[in-house]
Amino acid sequence: MKEQYIGILGHVIKVGILVLIFITPLLFIPLPQNVNDLRTFSEFNKQIFFVIGTLLLFSLWAVKMVLEKRVTIVRTPLDIPLLALLLVYAVATAFSSDIFVSLAGFYGTFHPSLIGVLTLVLFYFTVVSNLNTKTRWHSLIVLIASFSIISIIQIFNYFGLFILPFEPTKVREWTPLLSLGTLAFISSILIPVSIGFALQAKNKWFKVSGFAASILLFISLLIINALGAWVSLVVGAVIFLFLSPKFFSDKRDRLYLGITAGVAVLLLVIALVPGLSDSIIKPLINTNSNNTQLTTEKRLSLQHGWQVAANSVGEKPVLGYGTGTFPFSYTQNVPRSINSTDDWNVRFEQASNEYVNILSTLGIVGFIVFLFVLVSLFRPLILLTLSSVSAKDNPLVILLLSALGGYVSGSLFFDTSLVVGMVFIFLAAISMSILYDLGAKGVDKVNLKLVSLNAGAIRSFGENEKPTSNPLTYVFLIPSIILMLAVIFISFNAYRAEVSYQNSIIAASENKGVETRDSLINSINIYAFRDVYHRTLSLVDMRLAQNLSQQQQNEENPDPTQIQRLVNEAIDQGKIASGYQTQTTIGTSRINVVNWESIALLYSNLLGVAGGAEDHAIRTYIGAITLQPQNPLLYEALGGVYMRLNRTDEAIRTLETAVSLKPDLASTHFALAQAYKQAGDRPADVARELQRALDSLPEDSADKDRVQTELDEVLEELEKTQDKPSETSPSANTNP
């Protein structure tokens, strides 16, 4: 009976791995209504599904260990490097600038986080120790099938043929991965894997399917046309071409490769030659816009990304700002030169470069350990490819090496999102599993046992040793079950809160203020850890108070009680989110500049209404500037507060700083002109700043006439002042 249970558990684990690999990239759960914050909600779904699924599989594996009375794992060269990387993430989390973000991820992207990285490491050990040759083959089929489906959806969407019934998906740029860049990156990685699968397959239909999948992925890459993905594919191709003469002597394989390459070149020519693209592709696009180029998400440039990383290492060289804290590292360390680009007002939440992300958030230690992981992965694969005769019958090895090489190069242009991390870890586990089958040195199956501390605490024994009572099995089982149950409980509440928050967004889009507030309060009551819930409630309360105040202006007996209650709640929630004048508590993110900017805006709206609002507005704007010192809009807002308080000299100094940060921003020049005008004795400076504001406005701006009128008035007044004769006393006549 025990053997039967062990067999069932082994089968369930293998099927569970296939399910995780297939569903995670495809997972999309829209709410019944149209969701404005679609990307956030979908990323949240993927994160919860993958984390809980992996912990469940690891727990089942631990139960299987208990029944077998032994801890059997496949020992690989990646074990220690991955555990070392996990340790770095844990220590970086402990010393993080924002511990909750490091634990659970920054809201909106959710990865990386300590929980996410822990899950990926557990996923690696579960896969590499539980897949045999047959199920490894099945897992590759499932992975390729999942992304082939995503590619098909993307191709249909590109041509305006929306095959999914959900309204949010009826956009040419939509993909289940929610990021065209991520799809392009993964496509460039999986093209070599699909070709390797086809070459190694014995079944003719598997061969055809593998090559067809590679073409589908290539079409997705063509449609998105992301530079980093092309670099990844080219690097993979170079690795393949360098090693292929040694392995691919079979004429049929070369024929298949030649046909696939020929189709790819033909598609490339059609896409890149303007005449062919206009005549063949454009007529097939079934939308109002038949532009052949899709609009991809904004990405931080390589130059500014590396500058952020360098500044971050300069500030916190050892362990960086903490796991998942790149959005905070960016705002504090972005160089002033960003203000001369179109991205000057974008607060990037992702580095668009995994190496920049690691340097910024994990410091030099994390970067070195990450390189250690890559070296430990590539070294045995390269040694096997160059020296082993048995590798000749496994063309998949060389193409896995090409795919992993594509990941390393593509990471210069893309972040490792949850799905990218899953694909990378899975391919690494598959590679090690193949090395085990081929008898590579350093990859073997061992049993682990607890021994005395003097003997090393844990020792490995031969695979064929007779099973005896092993307490180590419970060391795996009990923590894994506790962790799984805790994560399920927290995730359930987090999911309920997120659904309520998404409903608040829907209510806000329909101008239902009370329903918006009720949904936000419900989110906070369920799961108060997210600062965005508190910040949003603060802003909604202020808007409701303003609307209520306007309604009561025409009433004979207005009741200020409700307005005061809303204002007090708005202030309290703003303080919780930012940590201003309060201790760090659940839902506080002190280094998130958005929280400080929001509470500063709240206090600036209360100037002249609430006692002490003047001082609080100034302090909170200064707090926001400390967290993003290169943002001219924050200085402009602070200057506006100073002007309203008639602190003209401070307003002028602050606005001059804003102008110096971004000399071509019309609003800062206009605000500075008003400050000079308020000073009363600087008409020439007023005229100069109004002229610069006018020059900075776009030609079709509605503000051009207003600024021009004000400038004409100032120039006219200035001309009168200059033409007015000076009054002097007549000189005394000293002639005799």
LOTORLUM-860621 format. One line per field, with one value per residue (C-alpha): residue in one letter; y, x, z. Coordinates in Angstrom, 3 decimals. Layout:
BEGIN
res: c(A,...) .
py: c(Y,...) .
px: c(X,...) .
pz: c(Z,...) .
//
This chain:
BEGIN
res: c(M,K,E,Q,Y,I,G,I,L,G,H,V,I,K,V,G,I,L,V,L,I,F,I,T,P,L,L,F,I,P,L,P,Q,N,V,N,D,L,R,T,F,S,E,F,N,K,Q,I,F,F,V,I,G,T,L,L,L,F,S,L,W,A,V,K,M,V,L,E,K,R,V,T,I,V,R,T,P,L,D,I,P,L,L,A,L,L,L,V,Y,A,V,A,T,A,F,S,S,D,I,F,V,S,L,A,G,F,Y,G,T,F,H,P,S,L,I,G,V,L,T,L,V,L,F,Y,F,T,V,V,S,N,L,N,T,K,T,R,W,H,S,L,I,V,L,I,A,S,F,S,I,I,S,I,I,Q,I,F,N,Y,F,G,L,F,I,L,P,F,E,P,T,K,V,R,E,W,T,P,L,L,S,L,G,T,L,A,F,I,S,S,I,L,I,P,V,S,I,G,F,A,L,Q,A,K,N,K,W,F,K,V,S,G,F,A,A,S,I,L,L,F,I,S,L,L,I,I,N,A,L,G,A,W,V,S,L,V,V,G,A,V,I,F,L,F,L,S,P,K,F,F,S,D,K,R,D,R,L,Y,L,G,I,T,A,G,V,A,V,L,L,L,V,I,A,L,V,P,G,L,S,D,S,I,I,K,P,L,I,N,T,N,S,N,N,T,Q,L,T,T,E,K,R,L,S,L,Q,H,G,W,Q,V,A,A,N,S,V,G,E,K,P,V,L,G,Y,G,T,G,T,F,P,F,S,Y,T,Q,N,V,P,R,S,I,N,S,T,D,D,W,N,V,R,F,E,Q,A,S,N,E,Y,V,N,I,L,S,T,L,G,I,V,G,F,I,V,F,L,F,V,L,V,S,L,F,R,P,L,I,L,L,T,L,S,S,V,S,A,K,D,N,P,L,V,I,L,L,L,S,A,L,G,G,Y,V,S,G,S,L,F,F,D,T,S,L,V,V,G,M,V,F,I,F,L,A,A,I,S,M,S,I,L,Y,D,L,G,A,K,G,V,D,K,V,N,L,K,L,V,S,L,N,A,G,A,I,R,S,F,G,E,N,E,K,P,T,S,N,P,L,T,Y,V,F,L,I,P,S,I,I,L,M,L,A,V,I,F,I,S,F,N,A,Y,R,A,E,V,S,Y,Q,N,S,I,I,A,A,S,E,N,K,G,V,E,T,R,D,S,L,I,N,S,I,N,I,Y,A,F,R,D,V,Y,H,R,T,L,S,L,V,D,M,R,L,A,Q,N,L,S,Q,Q,Q,Q,N,E,E,N,P,D,P,T,Q,I,Q,R,L,V,N,E,A,I,D,Q,G,K,I,A,S,G,Y,Q,T,Q,T,T,I,G,T,S,R,I,N,V,V,N,W,E,S,I,A,L,L,Y,S,N,L,L,G,V,A,G,G,A,E,D,H,A,I,R,T,Y,I,G,A,I,T,L,Q,P,Q,N,P,L,L,Y,E,A,L,G,G,V,Y,M,R,L,N,R,T,D,E,A,I,R,T,L,E,T,A,V,S,L,K,P,D,L,A,S,T,H,F,A,L,A,Q,A,Y,K,Q,A,G,D,R,P,A,D,V,A,R,E,L,Q,R,A,L,D,S,L,P,E,D,S,A,D,K,D,R,V,Q,T,E,L,D,E,V,L,E,E,L,E,K,T,Q,D,K,P,S,E,T,S,P,S,A,N,T,N,P) .
py: c(0.000,2.371,1.744,2.534,5.862,6.656,5.913,8.083,10.973,10.706,10.804,13.764,15.711,15.109,16.127,19.157,20.351,20.109,22.028,24.815,25.181,25.250,27.452,30.089,31.937,31.674,32.524,35.440,35.983,39.168,40.522,40.568,44.286,46.097,46.329,49.493,48.130,44.987,44.318,44.521,42.114,39.591,39.643,39.126,36.054,34.506,35.131,33.531,30.541,29.790,30.321,28.189,25.545,25.201,25.043,22.391,20.264,20.642,19.611,16.537,15.687,16.003,13.630,11.212,11.465,10.552,7.513,6.418,7.123,8.906,12.274,11.501,14.392,14.870,16.681,19.255,22.024,24.573,23.512,25.563,28.644,28.800,28.408,31.104,33.425,32.712,33.546,36.870,37.684,36.818,38.988,41.835,41.574,41.712,44.942,46.288,49.886,48.472,45.014,44.360,45.173,42.880,40.079,40.310,42.440,45.979,46.524,46.156,43.929,41.665,40.106,39.920,39.289,36.949,34.751,34.674,33.795,31.140,29.640,29.546,27.786,25.213,24.795,24.007,21.307,19.814,19.634,18.367,15.590,14.376,14.397,11.328,11.072,10.568,13.328,15.673,15.226,15.867,19.015,20.411,19.719,21.531,24.548,24.922,24.434,27.119,29.766,28.668,29.395,32.801,33.474,32.484,34.842,37.637,37.041,37.124,40.260,41.929,41.491,42.677,39.219,39.068,35.449,35.860,37.028,39.351,43.061,43.953,41.437,43.155,45.283,44.625,44.906,42.559,39.282,36.885,37.861,41.495,42.664,42.529,42.835,39.783,37.791,38.811,37.893,34.479,33.811,34.432,31.957,29.261,29.296,27.254,24.994,24.290,23.506,21.248,19.470,18.930,17.635,15.180,13.918,10.534,10.961,12.826,14.819,15.934,17.113,19.082,20.522,21.636,23.459,24.958,26.242,27.883,29.685,30.874,32.214,33.876,35.610,36.965,38.244,39.918,41.550,43.002,43.816,44.400,45.030,43.066,40.011,40.122,40.311,37.291,35.313,36.254,35.202,31.887,31.430,32.161,29.548,27.076,27.743,27.488,24.030,22.621,21.215,18.728,17.404,17.829,15.585,14.000,15.274,15.193,17.361,19.821,19.839,20.597,23.344,24.775,24.875,26.536,29.089,29.754,30.444,32.724,34.696,35.053,36.382,38.723,40.147,40.691,42.459,44.673,45.720,48.689,47.944,44.300,45.134,47.714,45.513,42.193,42.891,46.146,44.886,41.967,44.191,44.350,47.499,51.244,51.575,49.412,50.478,47.533,48.596,47.891,50.293,48.618,49.602,52.263,50.915,52.544,53.212,51.257,54.431,55.710,52.210,51.737,55.233,54.328,51.119,52.974,55.582,52.870,50.930,54.170,54.685,51.064,48.948,45.686,44.569,47.393,48.873,45.482,42.811,44.228,47.874,49.081,51.647,53.369,53.033,54.607,57.705,58.382,57.718,58.597,61.127,64.657,63.857,61.895,65.290,65.915,62.832,61.983,59.753,62.606,62.269,58.437,56.641,53.332,50.371,47.975,48.321,46.753,45.150,42.291,43.168,46.769,45.451,43.116,45.732,48.272,45.975,43.320,45.276,43.918,40.758,39.846,40.563,38.298,35.462,35.817,35.498,32.440,30.895,31.551,30.147,27.049,26.487,26.969,25.246,21.630,22.165,23.515,20.802,18.104,19.631,19.932,16.627,14.037,11.607,10.841,14.467,13.853,11.918,14.723,17.835,19.321,19.943,22.363,24.182,24.454,25.973,28.405,29.287,29.902,32.000,34.007,34.566,35.873,38.353,39.302,40.122,43.240,44.537,42.836,42.118,38.607,38.691,35.782,34.001,34.670,33.370,30.269,29.556,30.107,27.911,25.214,25.144,25.000,22.066,20.305,20.820,19.302,16.438,15.649,15.852,13.302,10.930,11.315,10.584,13.992,14.532,16.286,15.367,12.316,11.060,10.898,10.264,12.856,12.074,13.969,13.220,14.793,18.390,17.204,15.122,18.031,17.891,16.571,13.953,12.280,8.528,6.276,6.034,2.300,2.378,0.579,3.082,3.492,5.983,9.451,12.512,14.753,13.892,15.681,18.639,19.039,18.152,20.252,23.626,23.127,22.451,25.362,27.679,26.451,26.924,30.370,31.464,30.114,32.020,35.264,34.884,34.273,37.524,39.383,38.162,39.236,42.647,43.028,42.156,44.783,47.305,46.575,47.106,50.494,51.410,50.403,52.450,55.460,55.251,55.468,58.467,56.483,58.085,56.398,52.931,53.656,54.569,51.555,49.160,50.724,50.461,46.827,46.208,47.754,45.793,42.546,43.175,46.416,45.753,47.517,51.222,51.830,51.043,53.649,56.236,55.825,56.052,59.279,60.844,59.587,60.974,64.377,64.412,63.422,66.168,68.747,67.638,67.678,71.150,72.454,70.897,72.515,76.000,76.615,75.054,77.200,74.988,73.155,70.331,70.364,67.214,64.755,66.895,67.063,63.293,62.700,65.162,63.554,60.095,61.361,62.740,59.562,57.311,59.559,59.390,55.597,55.253,57.663,57.263,61.050,61.970,58.398,55.169,52.565,50.369,47.958,49.601,52.110,52.644,55.511,55.512,55.564,59.102,58.726,58.436,61.650,63.477,62.421,63.602,66.829,67.422,66.748,69.346,71.893,71.575,72.363,75.614,78.294,75.708,73.501,74.816,73.851,72.735,75.249,73.700,70.144,70.881,72.266,69.391,66.671,68.221,68.450,64.775,63.909,65.921,64.015,60.773,62.101,65.049,65.324,65.788,69.419,69.033,68.482,71.720,73.484,72.255,73.344,76.730,77.064,76.456,79.111,81.584,80.960,81.702,84.900,83.498,84.898,84.586,80.875,80.386,82.015,79.885,76.699,77.485,78.482,74.987,73.505,75.500,74.402,70.739,70.936,74.167,73.283,72.786,75.567,75.253,75.893,79.002,80.297,79.604,81.370,84.346,84.546,84.421,87.257,89.185,88.592,90.058,93.279,94.678,92.309,92.986,92.052,88.652,88.201,88.939,86.600,83.647,84.247,84.264,81.001,79.480,80.577,79.093,75.796,75.335,73.188,75.044,73.648,74.375,76.071,78.037,79.860,82.757,83.292,83.361,85.625,88.084,88.210,88.635,91.536,93.235,92.854,94.115,97.099,97.953,97.444,99.748,102.483,102.182,102.464,105.474,107.437,110.384,110.305,113.217,115.062,118.358,121.226,121.867,125.175,127.717,128.451,130.764,134.150) .
px: c(0.000,2.824,4.490,1.193,0.939,4.531,3.794,0.670,2.547,5.343,2.813,0.939,4.197,5.146,1.694,1.729,5.004,3.477,0.392,2.480,4.633,1.638,-0.822,1.382,2.287,-1.288,-3.127,-5.506,-8.455,-10.369,-12.988,-16.569,-16.242,-13.629,-10.491,-8.449,-5.436,-5.366,-1.641,-1.394,-4.269,-2.982,0.580,-0.927,-2.835,0.271,2.305,-0.234,-0.816,2.878,3.846,1.054,1.453,5.197,4.838,2.145,4.365,7.337,5.158,3.938,7.545,8.317,5.421,6.868,10.236,8.604,6.923,10.168,12.136,14.832,15.638,16.665,17.776,19.706,22.861,23.956,26.577,23.752,22.634,25.061,25.035,21.222,21.104,23.785,21.707,18.630,20.658,21.710,18.062,17.136,19.872,19.104,15.463,16.386,18.348,15.996,14.860,11.317,11.004,7.425,8.213,11.240,9.117,6.066,7.218,6.547,2.879,2.234,5.173,5.359,8.613,11.351,10.570,11.970,8.873,9.135,12.841,12.343,9.604,11.838,14.605,12.151,10.781,14.284,14.927,11.458,11.876,15.435,14.807,11.416,11.522,12.734,13.555,9.934,8.388,11.242,10.210,6.576,7.515,9.288,6.187,4.029,6.380,6.590,2.828,2.062,4.141,2.996,-0.570,0.541,2.231,-0.918,-3.010,-0.500,-0.455,-4.261,-4.397,-1.776,-3.985,-7.071,-8.659,-9.485,-10.222,-10.731,-14.152,-12.873,-13.038,-9.594,-7.955,-9.284,-6.203,-3.466,-0.763,-2.437,-0.762,-1.341,2.127,0.946,4.301,5.310,8.958,8.693,7.067,9.823,12.544,11.072,10.436,14.115,15.042,12.570,13.287,16.512,14.672,11.923,14.496,16.410,13.186,12.458,15.950,15.946,12.406,12.081,8.430,7.863,4.930,6.943,9.657,7.167,5.519,8.866,9.904,6.409,6.575,9.929,8.381,5.429,7.832,9.895,6.784,6.043,9.592,9.163,5.878,7.264,10.690,12.521,16.265,17.156,15.269,17.166,20.458,19.384,18.495,21.705,23.855,22.002,22.516,26.248,26.628,24.697,26.720,29.988,29.168,26.845,29.465,30.501,27.000,24.714,26.143,22.764,21.601,17.917,18.544,20.472,17.617,15.050,17.257,17.751,14.011,13.302,16.062,14.769,11.244,12.642,14.715,11.686,9.555,12.351,12.622,8.854,8.826,11.863,11.471,9.028,7.471,6.781,5.554,3.075,1.761,1.573,1.149,-0.854,-3.862,-4.206,-4.515,-8.198,-8.243,-8.612,-4.874,-2.954,0.416,2.773,4.610,3.074,3.348,5.534,5.939,8.474,11.812,14.633,17.573,20.791,22.757,20.493,20.013,23.738,23.997,21.261,23.136,26.442,24.840,23.036,26.251,27.895,25.174,24.735,27.546,27.245,23.602,21.934,18.560,16.940,15.108,12.525,13.229,14.409,11.546,12.973,16.562,15.560,13.888,16.773,19.620,18.387,20.809,19.783,20.385,17.096,15.336,16.603,14.743,11.110,11.226,11.900,8.520,8.391,9.034,10.347,9.388,11.670,15.282,14.866,18.242,18.601,22.202,21.239,18.387,20.672,23.383,20.795,18.862,21.390,24.624,28.029,27.544,24.327,25.915,28.908,26.677,24.439,27.508,28.488,25.097,25.604,29.143,28.028,25.278,27.332,30.560,29.294,27.190,30.149,32.497,30.014,29.389,33.073,34.309,31.560,30.825,27.382,26.323,26.335,23.084,21.490,21.281,18.935,21.958,23.623,20.362,19.643,23.097,22.147,18.891,20.614,23.245,20.392,19.029,22.379,22.732,19.047,19.154,21.091,17.804,15.094,14.217,13.728,9.997,8.229,7.551,11.056,12.481,10.303,11.475,15.136,14.983,13.071,15.611,18.433,16.736,16.163,19.820,20.991,18.544,20.046,23.545,22.468,21.227,24.493,26.553,28.211,30.674,29.224,25.606,24.364,21.505,22.183,20.377,20.732,20.783,21.117,24.368,26.175,27.336,30.932,30.300,28.767,25.057,23.939,25.742,25.025,24.988,24.718,21.457,21.072,21.445,18.644,16.083,15.968,14.321,15.460,14.481,15.623,12.431,10.418,12.807,11.634,7.989,7.012,8.445,7.125,3.582,3.673,4.991,2.424,-0.514,0.744,1.163,-2.284,-3.885,-2.044,-2.621,-6.333,-6.681,-4.402,-6.479,-9.757,-8.274,-6.962,-10.355,-11.942,-9.281,-9.896,-13.608,-12.759,-10.958,-14.024,-16.290,-13.964,-14.043,-17.853,-17.671,-19.126,-17.200,-18.934,-18.601,-14.951,-14.292,-16.197,-14.208,-10.918,-11.844,-12.758,-9.339,-7.567,-9.651,-8.776,-5.111,-3.627,-0.055,-0.240,0.638,-1.249,-4.561,-3.923,-2.631,-5.592,-8.089,-6.421,-6.855,-10.440,-11.379,-9.993,-11.922,-15.140,-14.583,-14.072,-17.226,-19.235,-17.946,-19.069,-22.505,-22.947,-22.028,-25.642,-27.206,-28.602,-27.320,-24.232,-22.873,-19.068,-18.843,-18.753,-16.274,-13.981,-14.218,-13.211,-10.311,-9.061,-9.243,-7.416,-4.595,-4.391,-4.224,-1.640,0.513,0.213,1.317,4.260,5.274,5.148,5.085,4.223,6.024,6.401,3.336,1.431,1.052,3.902,6.448,8.701,10.913,8.099,8.128,4.543,3.311,5.069,3.916,0.315,0.270,2.011,-0.735,-3.302,-1.800,-1.412,-5.156,-5.769,-3.768,-5.814,-8.382,-6.663,-4.322,-0.691,-1.268,1.345,4.170,3.070,2.850,6.397,7.819,6.176,7.238,10.796,10.477,9.383,12.278,14.715,13.458,13.541,15.953,16.029,12.269,11.521,7.782,8.311,10.293,7.609,4.906,6.928,7.535,3.798,3.227,5.795,4.073,0.675,2.260,3.911,7.362,8.572,12.340,12.061,9.666,12.121,15.050,13.001,11.633,15.060,16.205,13.240,14.197,17.830,16.787,14.754,15.291,12.712,9.739,7.216,5.329,8.405,9.342,5.775,5.715,9.067,7.710,4.808,7.250,9.293,6.076,5.111,8.485,7.384,10.725,11.921,9.910,12.805,13.073,9.314,9.510,12.467,10.756,7.462,9.343,11.088,7.757,6.314,9.259,8.897,5.204,4.236,2.748,-0.746,-0.836,-3.985,-1.864,0.148,-2.305,-2.603,1.162,1.620,-0.977,0.690,4.100,2.825,1.462,4.756,6.783,4.475,4.850,8.597,8.805,6.908,9.278,12.329,10.897,9.940,12.462,14.447,13.831,17.087,17.839,19.209,22.904,23.934,25.429,28.955,29.910,31.139) .
pz: c(0.000,0.878,-2.475,-4.185,-2.365,-3.270,-6.921,-6.898,-5.271,-7.836,-10.657,-9.145,-8.762,-12.382,-13.655,-11.338,-12.852,-16.327,-15.200,-13.657,-16.766,-19.089,-17.170,-15.518,-18.747,-20.082,-16.869,-17.277,-14.925,-15.752,-13.400,-14.714,-15.406,-17.416,-15.283,-15.688,-13.837,-15.959,-15.904,-12.122,-11.563,-14.112,-12.723,-9.266,-10.499,-12.041,-8.897,-6.562,-8.846,-9.304,-5.658,-4.208,-6.921,-6.336,-2.548,-2.929,-5.192,-2.842,0.109,-1.785,-2.547,1.190,1.997,-0.534,1.241,4.565,3.041,1.375,4.589,2.637,1.093,-2.463,-4.642,-7.842,-6.789,-9.382,-9.702,-9.347,-5.856,-3.777,-6.067,-6.010,-2.234,-1.933,-4.134,-2.021,1.101,-0.436,-1.208,2.387,3.927,1.507,2.584,6.260,5.685,3.005,2.705,2.596,4.126,3.022,-0.617,-0.401,1.044,-1.226,-4.150,-5.337,-6.090,-9.808,-10.704,-7.577,-8.777,-7.685,-4.034,-1.416,-1.660,-5.455,-5.467,-2.769,-4.919,-8.004,-6.054,-4.683,-8.212,-9.467,-6.870,-7.395,-11.170,-11.327,-8.791,-10.015,-13.809,-15.635,-19.336,-20.379,-18.271,-19.214,-22.818,-21.913,-20.008,-23.067,-25.157,-22.606,-22.404,-26.169,-26.520,-23.932,-25.653,-29.095,-27.981,-26.690,-30.040,-31.943,-29.792,-30.393,-34.155,-34.353,-32.209,-34.391,-37.430,-35.521,-35.325,-31.622,-30.734,-26.973,-25.715,-22.975,-23.762,-22.309,-24.673,-27.800,-28.258,-30.805,-28.146,-25.666,-24.726,-21.802,-20.592,-20.423,-21.798,-25.446,-24.433,-22.191,-25.007,-27.428,-24.908,-24.120,-27.818,-28.563,-25.809,-26.829,-30.577,-30.046,-27.570,-30.133,-32.808,-30.406,-29.517,-33.220,-33.977,-31.095,-31.727,-33.416,-34.274,-37.557,-36.182,-33.192,-35.570,-37.670,-34.544,-33.101,-36.269,-36.647,-33.073,-33.771,-36.754,-34.629,-32.003,-34.719,-36.088,-32.605,-32.459,-35.852,-34.856,-31.611,-33.069,-29.772,-30.060,-26.928,-28.174,-31.479,-29.577,-27.521,-30.668,-32.476,-29.499,-29.355,-33.091,-32.804,-30.065,-32.198,-35.359,-33.440,-32.096,-34.756,-37.184,-34.518,-33.929,-36.914,-39.582,-40.383,-43.770,-42.823,-39.787,-41.902,-44.415,-41.709,-40.345,-43.810,-44.506,-41.158,-41.714,-45.222,-43.970,-41.244,-43.774,-46.071,-43.229,-42.215,-45.734,-45.940,-42.585,-43.174,-46.809,-46.758,-50.140,-49.329,-45.832,-47.125,-49.910,-48.041,-44.321,-44.156,-46.192,-43.749,-40.651,-39.764,-37.576,-38.047,-37.596,-40.030,-38.689,-38.906,-35.722,-32.315,-29.397,-26.788,-23.162,-22.219,-21.064,-19.181,-21.507,-21.046,-20.345,-17.598,-16.183,-15.654,-14.164,-11.673,-10.824,-10.376,-8.116,-6.142,-5.589,-4.511,-1.892,-0.754,-2.192,-0.254,-0.440,-2.356,-1.472,-0.859,-2.815,-5.229,-4.400,-7.824,-8.095,-5.000,-6.143,-9.456,-8.021,-5.634,-8.069,-11.560,-13.129,-14.059,-17.730,-17.760,-17.828,-21.351,-22.641,-23.245,-20.153,-17.732,-16.012,-15.967,-12.692,-13.948,-11.793,-13.678,-14.715,-18.179,-17.446,-14.974,-14.151,-13.331,-11.201,-9.237,-8.689,-7.490,-5.183,-4.108,-4.414,-5.331,-3.245,-5.076,-8.466,-7.747,-6.527,-9.596,-11.836,-9.760,-10.622,-14.347,-14.364,-12.438,-14.991,-18.155,-17.150,-17.064,-20.206,-22.169,-20.916,-21.881,-25.302,-26.143,-24.752,-24.487,-27.294,-25.852,-26.376,-30.126,-29.857,-27.813,-30.024,-27.462,-25.200,-27.591,-28.241,-24.521,-24.233,-27.017,-25.263,-21.937,-23.697,-25.189,-21.683,-20.419,-23.302,-23.397,-19.692,-20.675,-22.106,-20.034,-16.419,-15.131,-14.505,-12.826,-16.125,-17.470,-14.186,-14.399,-17.962,-17.054,-13.944,-15.822,-18.680,-16.120,-14.379,-17.712,-18.624,-15.343,-15.744,-19.159,-17.689,-15.071,-17.782,-19.686,-16.576,-16.406,-13.602,-10.560,-11.349,-9.451,-7.308,-3.581,-0.290,2.459,6.173,9.410,11.212,14.155,13.955,14.125,11.005,9.122,10.177,6.760,4.698,1.378,0.838,-2.168,-4.084,-3.484,0.291,2.110,3.504,7.287,9.605,8.517,10.620,7.778,5.885,8.579,8.424,4.830,5.449,8.469,7.340,3.796,5.013,7.471,4.763,2.251,4.638,5.664,2.050,1.121,4.011,3.205,-0.538,-0.030,1.919,-0.470,-3.407,-1.788,-1.035,-4.583,-6.093,-3.852,-4.904,-8.573,-7.937,-6.434,-9.653,-11.648,-9.356,-9.664,-13.455,-13.203,-10.796,-7.903,-5.066,-2.139,-3.673,-4.427,-0.801,0.555,-1.652,-0.546,3.122,2.540,0.927,3.918,6.411,4.642,3.835,5.132,4.015,0.643,0.828,-2.411,-0.671,2.034,-0.440,-2.763,0.094,1.226,-2.220,-2.572,0.862,-0.092,-3.355,-1.577,1.015,-1.741,-3.561,-0.337,0.501,-2.882,-2.417,1.015,-0.175,-1.259,1.828,4.620,7.444,6.197,8.369,8.418,10.558,7.658,5.735,8.766,9.237,5.600,5.863,9.076,7.508,4.418,6.577,8.676,5.604,3.954,7.089,7.234,3.605,3.837,7.475,7.907,11.601,12.521,13.266,10.555,10.632,8.409,5.007,5.410,2.653,3.724,0.635,-1.920,-3.307,-4.560,-0.970,0.035,-3.070,-2.380,1.240,0.207,-2.362,0.346,2.687,-0.123,-0.782,2.885,2.899,4.625,5.696,8.271,10.928,10.400,6.796,5.592,7.574,6.769,3.016,2.989,5.022,2.957,-0.355,0.981,1.970,-1.580,-3.061,-0.839,-2.392,-5.982,-6.088,-9.892,-10.391,-11.431,-10.824,-7.102,-6.859,-8.882,-6.505,-3.446,-5.055,-5.552,-1.833,-0.928,-3.261,-1.711,1.666,0.279,1.039,-2.248,-1.841,-0.998,-3.903,-6.305,-5.097,-5.337,-8.797,-10.086,-9.081,-10.979,-14.086,-13.839,-13.664,-16.877,-18.836,-21.515,-19.178,-19.810,-16.515,-14.349,-16.363,-16.051,-12.292,-11.858,-13.788,-11.344,-8.431,-9.916,-10.457,-6.835,-5.790,-7.504,-8.610,-11.340,-14.536,-16.812,-15.137,-15.482,-19.209,-19.674,-17.987,-19.815,-23.115,-22.204,-21.199,-24.549,-26.440,-24.557,-25.285,-28.275,-31.232,-30.695,-26.944,-25.673,-23.186,-25.849,-26.242,-22.484,-21.983,-25.006,-23.682,-20.295,-21.910,-24.046,-20.945,-19.101,-22.078,-22.453,-18.783,-18.997,-22.026,-20.186,-17.253,-19.507,-21.468,-18.357,-17.921,-14.760,-12.353,-11.489,-9.705,-11.890,-11.333,-9.806,-12.231,-11.065,-13.940,-12.762) .
//
